[in-house]
């Protein structure tokens, strides 16, 4: 896997987790609250 694709996937994954934490509540990332 190209490093650029891996980087894009990593950024997308972090963004998705952050969005899920904002929308779904504090259950996804307990450290936020």
N, C-alpha and C positions, 0 to 999 in steps of 0.2 A: 504493500500500500504506500502510495506517495506521501511524503511528509506533509505536503500542502493540504491534501485531502484529509489527513488525520487531524491537522490543526483546525480545519473548517468544521469537522465533525465534533471536535472537542468544544469549540466555541458554541456550536449549535446545541450540544448536550447541556452545557452549563446554562445557556440562555433558557432552554426548555425547563430545566429544574428550577431556575429562579422564577420563571413565569408561573409554573405549577405551584410554587410556594406562595406567590402573591395571590393567586386566584383561589387555590384550594385551602388556604389557611396555613397554620403553623405546624401542621402535622408532618410535612415533608422535611423541613429543616428546623428542628427544635431550637437551634442556637440563635435563630433570628429574634426570638421573643424573650 
